[in-house]
Amino acid sequence: MGSAAPPAQIPTSFGHELRACLRCRLVKTYDQFRDSGCENCPFFKMDEDHERIVECTTPNFNGIISVMDPSRSWAARWLRIGKFVPGVYTLAVSEALPEDLQVKMQKRCKSLEKL
């Protein structure tokens, strides 16, 4: 059984270099975001524009949870990450996505709804 989506990279280190995506709260190291971007938010293109990593992620977050099958996990549904790929997520971030990126993301979501 299991999830249909391939899992996100698991952090290779659990030190101060960890960052969390401000949109989906996926946790990886800076280098992992640089190498493969965010599996839930490919439209941020963090792997192509490394300044985006600093804009779209934060080192300031509280707690982590590993989710193997988000669609079946009550904790993933409670944290509102049930539709994301399996991976390591933070419980909470204390920052928000910059306003220009929020607008870009909202426009993208509206265009997908029209499909």
N, C-alpha and C positions, 0 to 999 in steps of 0.2 A: 504494500500500500504506500503510504508516505506521500509527500508533497510532489506535485508535478514540476515545480520550479527548481532549478539547480540551486544549491545553497550558496550563500555569500561566503567570502573568505573568512576564516576564523582568525582573529588577531594572533599575530606571531609573537606578540609581547604584551604583557599586562602592566606596563610601566607608564611613565608620564607622557609617552608619545601617542597614547590612545586618543582618538577623536571620535565624536559622534556626529552623524549627519543631522543637520537641523530640521530637515523635513521628516525623515522616516525613523531617525534615532539609531540607525545601524552603527555599530562600533567596530572600528578597524584602526590600524596604525596609519599615520600620515603617509608612509611609503606605500601601503596597500591602496589607499585612496588614489595616490599618484599613479600607481601602476595599472589599476583596473577600475577606478571610479567607484561609484555607489551602484550596487546591483539593483536597488529599488528606484533610483533616481538617475538613470543614464542621461537624461536630458540636461543635467547640470554639466556634463562633459568634463568632470574633474580630472580624468586621465589625459585630456587634451590641453586644458588650461589650468595650470597648477595654482594660479592665484585663486581659482574657484574653491580649492580645498579650504583655504583660510576663510573665504566668504561663506561657504556652505556647511562647514563643520565647526565643532567647538571641542576644546579639551575640558570644558566645564560641564560635567554631568554627574548624576547620582545613581549609583547602583547599576548592575548589569544582569541580564537574563539571557540564557541560551535557549533558542527555540528551534526544535527539530522539525515540527509539523505545525506551522502557524494556524492552518485552517482547523485543526482539531484541538488546539490548546486553549483552555479557558483563560489562561494567563495572557496569551497573545491577544485574544479577543478583548479582554478587559483593558489591556494596554493599547488597543486599537492598532495592532500590528499584524492582525490575522490574515491580511491579504498580501503581506510582504514575503520575501524569500526566507527560507530558514537561515538562521545566523545568530549573532550576538548583538543584543540591543541594550540600550540604556533605559532605565525606568523613567528618567526625567532629565530634560535639559533646561538650563536657566537662561538661555538666550533665544532670540527669534531670528528667523531667516531675514536677511536684509530686504527692505521694502521692494526694491526693483526686481529682485528674484521672486518675491511673492507674487508680484503682478505677472511676471513671465510664466510662472507655474499656473496661476489661475487662468490665463489665456490658453495655455496648453490644455488644461483640463476641459475648458469649454469647447475647444475645437475637437477633442476626443468624444465629447458627449454628442456632437452632431453626426458622428460616423454611424 
